[in-house]
Amino acid sequence: MVRVQIEIHKADEQVRHNMNRFLIAAGCYVTALTGYAISIADKIKTGTDGQPYKMPNATAYIKKVQAKGSLRKKKKMAMC
């Protein structure tokens, strides 16, 4: 996560998006890292600044999952 915090603003668009999704996944599925992931997401502030697509806000996403009570829950069946 420290690497994400340091390198996200210097990386290419696709790499930035993947780093942001990693931060969301780690914050949502590893309860010990939820608070740490939120603090890093607050520091990096990813958004739509000139990007052709909307990158999800990691802080809002993790807090939404936390408020819903769905931390550490994964879907039981994959949709193909």
NUDRENLO-401655 format. One record per atom (N, C-alpha, C): residue number from 0; x, y, z; atom name. Coordinates in pm, 1 decimal. Atoms other than C-alpha are relative to their C-alpha. Example, Ala and Ser with C-alpha at 12.3 -4.5 7.8 and 13.67 -1.06 7.14 Angstrom:
REM NUDRENLO-401655
PT num        X        Y        Z atomo
PT   0     89.0   -119.0      0.0     N
PT   0   1230.0   -450.0    780.0    CA
PT   0     90.0    120.0      0.0     C
PT   1    -82.0   -119.0     -6.0     N
PT   1   1367.0   -106.0    714.0    CA
PT   1    -77.0    109.0     73.0     C
This chain:
REM NUDRENLO-401655
PT num        X        Y        Z atomo
PT   0     81.6   -119.3      0.0     N
PT   0      0.0      0.0      0.0    CA
PT   0     86.0    125.8      0.0     C
PT   1    -90.6   -114.9      1.4     N
PT   1    291.8    231.1     59.1    CA
PT   1     44.8     28.2   -143.1     C
PT   2    -38.9    -18.1    140.2     N
PT   2    398.2    171.6   -300.2    CA
PT   2   -110.6     69.8    -78.9     C
PT   3    112.2    -66.8     66.3     N
PT   3     51.0    273.5   -419.7    CA
PT   3      0.4    148.0     33.9     C
PT   4      0.0   -139.7    -44.0     N
PT   4     70.4    592.0   -215.4    CA
PT   4    110.9     80.5    -67.9     C
PT   5   -114.3    -71.2     57.1     N
PT   5    411.2    682.9   -358.0    CA
PT   5     -9.9     11.0   -152.3     C
PT   6    -12.5      6.7    145.0     N
PT   6    371.8    580.2   -722.2    CA
PT   6   -127.5     24.8    -79.6     C
PT   7    124.6     -7.3     76.6     N
PT   7      4.6    628.6   -815.3    CA
PT   7     -7.4    122.9    -90.2     C
PT   8      9.7   -121.6     80.8     N
PT   8     41.0    984.3   -945.0    CA
PT   8    103.3      4.5   -112.2     C
PT   9   -102.6      4.5    104.2     N
PT   9    346.9    897.4  -1156.3    CA
PT   9    -26.6   -110.4   -101.7     C
PT  10     24.0    117.0     84.3     N
PT  10    201.0    583.6  -1316.7    CA
PT  10    -90.8     33.4   -118.6     C
PT  11     89.9    -12.4    114.5     N
PT  11     17.5    537.8  -1647.8    CA
PT  11   -144.8    -16.8     46.1     C
PT  12    142.0      2.4    -35.5     N
PT  12   -362.9    553.2  -1653.9    CA
PT  12    -47.9   -138.7     42.0     C
PT  13     46.3    134.3    -31.8     N
PT  13   -421.9    178.5  -1657.4    CA
PT  13     60.9    -50.0    131.3     C
PT  14    -66.3     39.9   -124.1     N
PT  14   -171.0    121.6  -1378.2    CA
PT  14    -62.6     73.8    117.9     C
PT  15     65.9    -77.3   -106.0     N
PT  15   -330.6    400.5  -1172.1    CA
PT  15   -133.8    -62.0     36.7     C
PT  16    130.3     60.7    -23.7     N
PT  16   -670.0    238.6  -1214.0    CA
PT  16     15.1   -131.8     76.6     C
PT  17    -22.3    127.4    -68.8     N
PT  17   -535.5   -102.7  -1107.3    CA
PT  17     47.5     20.2    143.4     C
PT  18    -43.8    -30.8   -136.7     N
PT  18   -360.4     48.0   -804.0    CA
PT  18   -118.6     42.5     86.1     C
PT  19    118.5    -45.0    -72.7     N
PT  19   -685.9    215.5   -702.2    CA
PT  19    -91.1   -118.5     32.5     C
PT  20     83.2    117.9    -23.7     N
PT  20   -879.1   -111.4   -741.8    CA
PT  20     63.2    -92.7    105.1     C
PT  21    -68.4     78.6   -103.1     N
PT  21   -614.8   -293.0   -532.5    CA
PT  21    -26.5     59.0    137.7     C
PT  22     23.9    -67.0   -127.4     N
PT  22   -658.8    -34.9   -257.7    CA
PT  22   -142.3    -26.7     48.8     C
PT  23    139.3     28.8    -35.0     N
PT  23  -1035.7    -85.9   -265.7    CA
PT  23    -15.2   -145.6     44.1     C
PT  24     11.8    142.3    -33.7     N
PT  24  -1004.3   -466.3   -262.0    CA
PT  24     63.4    -31.2    135.0     C
PT  25    -67.6     24.7   -127.5     N
PT  25   -755.8   -467.4     25.1    CA
PT  25    -79.7     59.6    115.6     C
PT  26     78.0    -64.3   -105.5     N
PT  26   -970.1   -226.3    226.3    CA
PT  26   -131.5    -69.3     28.0     C
PT  27    130.2     64.2    -16.6     N
PT  27  -1290.2   -422.4    168.9    CA
PT  27      8.8   -144.3     48.8     C
PT  28     -5.7    142.2    -30.0     N
PT  28  -1170.6   -780.2    211.1    CA
PT  28     96.6    -38.3    110.5     C
PT  29    -91.2     28.2   -111.2     N
PT  29   -896.1   -755.8    476.1    CA
PT  29    -32.6    101.0    109.7     C
PT  30     48.7    -93.4   -101.6     N
PT  30  -1050.9   -605.5    788.8    CA
PT  30    111.9     67.6     77.6     C
PT  31   -112.3    -61.9    -70.9     N
PT  31   -713.0   -541.6    950.3    CA
PT  31     57.0    118.6    -77.8     C
PT  32    -54.0   -107.1     83.9     N
PT  32   -623.1   -312.8    658.1    CA
PT  32   -102.9    106.8    -36.8     C
PT  33    105.2    -93.1     40.3     N
PT  33   -954.0   -124.7    628.1    CA
PT  33     33.2    143.5     37.9     C
PT  34    -33.1   -135.8    -44.3     N
PT  34   -851.7    178.9    833.9    CA
PT  34    121.8     55.5    -70.5     C
PT  35   -122.3    -42.2     68.3     N
PT  35   -508.4    192.8    673.6    CA
PT  35    -28.7     33.8   -146.4     C
PT  36     36.0    -25.7    140.0     N
PT  36   -656.6    171.4    323.1    CA
PT  36    -78.2    130.2    -13.5     C
PT  37     75.4   -125.7      2.8     N
PT  37   -898.4    456.0    401.2    CA
PT  37     93.2    118.3     18.2     C
PT  38    -92.3   -111.9    -21.7     N
PT  38   -616.1    675.3    532.2    CA
PT  38     86.9     26.0   -123.3     C
PT  39    -78.8    -18.7    121.8     N
PT  39   -406.2    615.4    219.4    CA
PT  39    -87.5     55.6   -111.9     C
PT  40     90.7    -50.5    103.6     N
PT  40   -706.5    673.2     -7.6    CA
PT  40    -30.3    148.2     21.3     C
PT  41     20.0   -142.6    -28.4     N
PT  41   -766.3   1006.8    166.9    CA
PT  41    119.8     82.6    -44.3     C
PT  42   -121.3    -73.7     36.5     N
PT  42   -406.6   1106.1     99.2    CA
PT  42     19.5     10.9   -150.5     C
PT  43    -29.2     -2.8    143.5     N
PT  43   -393.5   1015.7   -270.4    CA
PT  43   -106.9     71.2    -81.3     C
PT  44    109.1    -73.6     65.1     N
PT  44   -733.2   1162.9   -370.8    CA
PT  44     -9.7    -26.7   -149.9     C
PT  45     21.3     28.0    141.8     N
PT  45   -795.3    985.9   -701.2    CA
PT  45   -136.4     52.6    -40.1     C
PT  46    126.3    -55.3     48.0     N
PT  46  -1067.9   1137.7   -911.5    CA
PT  46     -4.3      2.7   -150.7     C
PT  47     20.8     -5.3    144.2     N
PT  47  -1168.9   1238.6  -1260.7    CA
PT  47     77.2    113.4    -64.5     C
PT  48    -75.6   -113.4     51.6     N
PT  48   -904.7   1502.9  -1323.7    CA
PT  48     58.5    -28.5   -138.3     C
PT  49    -46.3     14.5    137.3     N
PT  49   -879.0   1486.4  -1703.3    CA
PT  49      6.2   -142.2    -51.5     C
PT  50     -3.9    138.8     42.7     N
PT  50   -932.9   1112.4  -1731.7    CA
PT  50   -119.4    -29.6    -90.1     C
PT  51    111.6     31.6     89.4     N
PT  51  -1148.3    963.8  -2009.1    CA
PT  51   -108.3    -85.5     66.1     C
PT  52     97.2     79.9    -73.2     N
PT  52  -1327.7    741.1  -1755.0    CA
PT  52      2.4     43.1    145.7     C
PT  53      7.0    -38.3   -140.5     N
PT  53  -1436.2    788.8  -1396.8    CA
PT  53     64.0   -108.4     85.9     C
PT  54    -66.1     92.4    -91.2     N
PT  54  -1200.2    624.0  -1150.1    CA
PT  54    -76.8      2.7    132.4     C
PT  55     76.2      0.1   -124.6     N
PT  55  -1388.8    511.4   -838.3    CA
PT  55     78.6     60.5    116.3     C
PT  56    -60.6    -60.0   -118.1     N
PT  56  -1318.8    706.9   -521.1    CA
PT  56     14.2   -110.3    104.9     C
PT  57    -26.1    113.2    -89.3     N
PT  57  -1156.5    448.0   -294.2    CA
PT  57    -55.0     24.0    140.1     C
PT  58     48.7    -29.4   -134.9     N
PT  58  -1247.9    623.5     31.6    CA
PT  58   -150.4    -21.8      9.1     C
PT  59    145.7     12.8     -1.2     N
PT  59  -1618.2    645.3    -52.4    CA
PT  59    -42.4   -145.5    -18.2     C
PT  60     34.3    139.0     27.8     N
PT  60  -1626.0    288.9   -183.7    CA
PT  60     19.5    -87.4    123.8     C
PT  61    -28.2     81.3   -118.9     N
PT  61  -1464.3    135.5    125.7    CA
PT  61    -97.2     34.6    112.4     C
PT  62     93.5    -40.7   -105.6     N
PT  62  -1682.6    339.3    363.3    CA
PT  62   -141.5    -48.6    -29.0     C
PT  63    131.9     50.2     37.8     N
PT  63  -1994.8    236.4    169.1    CA
PT  63    -12.8   -148.0     34.4     C
PT  64      0.6    142.9    -31.8     N
PT  64  -1905.3   -131.9    203.7    CA
PT  64      0.7    -20.8    151.0     C
PT  65     -7.9      9.3   -145.7     N
PT  65  -1821.8    -78.6    571.5    CA
PT  65   -135.1     32.4     63.4     C
PT  66    130.4    -38.1    -54.5     N
PT  66  -2154.8     95.5    641.3    CA
PT  66   -106.2   -105.2    -30.0     C
PT  67     94.1    104.0     40.5     N
PT  67  -2341.6   -179.5    458.8    CA
PT  67     18.3   -127.3     82.3     C
PT  68    -28.4    118.9    -79.6     N
PT  68  -2179.0   -439.3    684.6    CA
PT  68     49.2   -116.4    -83.6     C
PT  69    -42.1    105.4     92.4     N
PT  69  -2028.9   -630.7    394.4    CA
PT  69    150.2    -21.7     -4.2     C
PT  70   -143.8     24.2     -0.4     N
PT  70  -1661.0   -630.4    490.0    CA
PT  70     26.4   -149.6      8.7     C
PT  71    -43.1    139.6      6.4     N
PT  71  -1494.1   -966.5    416.8    CA
PT  71   -101.5    -92.5    -65.2     C
PT  72     96.6     85.5     67.9     N
PT  72  -1797.2  -1091.9    224.1    CA
PT  72     30.3     -0.2   -148.7     C
PT  73    -19.3     14.5    143.6     N
PT  73  -1740.6  -1223.5   -124.1    CA
PT  73   -123.3    -68.6    -57.7     C
PT  74    112.8     65.0     65.1     N
PT  74  -1997.1  -1338.8   -373.8    CA
PT  74     23.4   -150.3     -2.7     C
PT  75    -13.3    144.1     -5.6     N
PT  75  -2066.9  -1709.0   -351.6    CA
PT  75      0.3    -64.3   -137.7     C
PT  76      6.9     57.0    132.7     N
PT  76  -2128.3  -1759.1   -721.3    CA
PT  76     48.5    102.2   -102.1     C
PT  77    -51.4    -89.6    103.4     N
PT  77  -1945.1  -1610.8  -1016.5    CA
PT  77   -100.1      9.1   -114.3     C
PT  78     87.8    -21.5    114.9     N
PT  78  -2147.1  -1461.4  -1299.2    CA
PT  78     86.2      0.6   -125.5     C
PT  79    -77.5      5.9    124.7     N
PT  79  -2018.8  -1547.3  -1646.3    CA
PT  79    -78.6     56.9   -115.3     C
